[in-house]
């Protein structure tokens, strides 16, 4: 599904980008997004196992900050820069959700609700200040800041929701993946057949990609009902798949949002 454009002018900020700083929501976008969620899930666990939780969280946060600084400094969408930032959001977002549960003992049901509230607050502030939540409108630094805050919240929310179904509810990784595969079809069908608002459909699907990808990666990496391929091989395999799609997108530029010459709905 593609996500709707906005009618509002960008004159609210003296600094504007030539076009949206985020990619068009093509089929390649959704595939790459799911891959980043799964890779981030398993890589987060791998780093925590090898380095310890404290060091892993510190290093992933530093890498996240660096990747976002680079993303904010470029003046246009660059596939490699953008998707590296998404991967680091995925890794840190996973750790943020896991630390609340394993470190502080917060139940997944509580953290899921908490992250949902945090995301709702971000959306409310974003819409109140910009009057749009469209990814096609991300042409000013302030809108880009709201966008990445929302992305980080969706990753943490999706991680907690995936762990809630697979662990707390006892569904396991594969059944959770099947559940979220069905759920992610809801906004696509609702948008295509019943006229669901395109921006709402986009963010609905965006949130669900996180538990979908994470559940699939967990099923591949771990035993006890999964394939048991291991954290390292699964991380490497998914990383290579991401790299392949990012190279393709960088060369083909099929996901570049073209600047609108006239306002469109």
Buried (B, 14 or more C-beta within 10 A) or exposed (E): BBBBBBEEEBEEEEEBBEBBBBBBBBEBBBBBBBBBBBBBBBBBBBBBEEBEBEEBBEBBBEBBEEBBEBBBEEEEBBBEBBBBBBBBBBBBBBBBBBBBBEEEEBEBEBBBBBBBEBBEEBBEEBEEEBBBBBBBBBBBBBBBBBBBBBBBBBBBBBBBBBBBBBBBBEBBBBBBBBBBBEBBEBBBEBBEEEEBBBBBBBBBBBBBBBBBBBBBBBBBBBEEEBEEBBBBEBBBBBBEBBEEBBEBBBEEEBBBBEEBEEEEE
